[in-house]
Amino acid sequence: MTNTELILNMLAEASAKDISYAVNPENFEQNKQVAQQGGEVAHTARVALEQRTGQKVVSELSAKQLRIGKKKA
């Protein structure tokens, strides 16, 4: 994962938390909807960034692969 991917993941989690506080879900289905809404916030940010840079944000590398690559350098 790249730093941008990690940031987008944190944005999704923080957004879901804030939405959860605002709507106070009472069951699993409502919690699932909150999680999806948090993901939509991050998705919107990702799409906007990709449009502005003309580059894909999501990589095929995992965090472990990136860490191993840095050790070799």
C-alpha positions in Angstrom: 0.0 0.0 0.0 1.2 3.5 -0.7 0.9 6.4 1.7 -2.0 7.7 -0.2 -3.8 4.4 0.0 -3.2 4.4 3.8 -4.6 7.9 4.1 -7.7 7.0 2.1 -8.2 4.0 4.4 -7.9 6.3 7.4 -10.4 8.7 5.8 -12.9 5.9 5.3 -12.5 4.8 8.9 -12.7 8.3 10.3 -15.7 9.2 8.1 -17.5 6.0 9.2 -16.9 6.9 12.9 -18.2 10.4 12.5 -21.3 9.2 10.6 -21.9 6.6 13.2 -21.8 9.2 16.0 -24.2 11.4 13.9 -26.8 8.7 13.1 -26.3 6.3 16.1 -26.9 3.0 14.3 -28.9 0.4 16.3 -28.3 -2.8 14.5 -26.0 -4.7 12.1 -27.6 -3.5 8.9 -27.4 0.2 10.0 -23.8 -0.3 11.0 -23.1 -1.8 7.6 -24.7 1.2 5.9 -22.5 3.5 8.0 -19.4 1.6 6.9 -20.4 1.8 3.3 -21.0 5.6 3.6 -17.6 6.0 5.1 -16.1 4.1 2.2 -18.0 6.3 -0.2 -16.4 9.4 1.2 -12.9 7.8 0.6 -14.0 6.6 -2.8 -15.0 10.2 -3.8 -11.7 11.5 -2.6 -9.8 8.8 -4.6 -11.6 9.5 -7.8 -11.1 13.3 -7.5 -7.4 12.8 -6.9 -7.1 10.4 -9.8 -8.9 12.9 -12.1 -6.6 15.8 -11.0 -3.3 13.8 -11.3 -4.2 11.5 -14.2 -2.7 8.6 -12.3 -4.1 5.7 -10.5 -4.0 5.9 -6.7 -4.5 2.3 -5.8 -1.4 0.1 -6.3 -1.0 -3.6 -6.6 1.7 -3.6 -3.9 0.9 -4.6 -0.3 2.4 -2.8 2.7 4.6 -5.8 3.3 6.0 -5.7 -0.3 6.8 -2.0 0.1 8.6 -2.6 3.4 10.7 -5.4 1.9 11.6 -3.2 -1.0 12.9 -0.4 1.3 15.1 -2.9 3.2 16.9 -3.9 0.0 17.6 -0.3 -1.0 
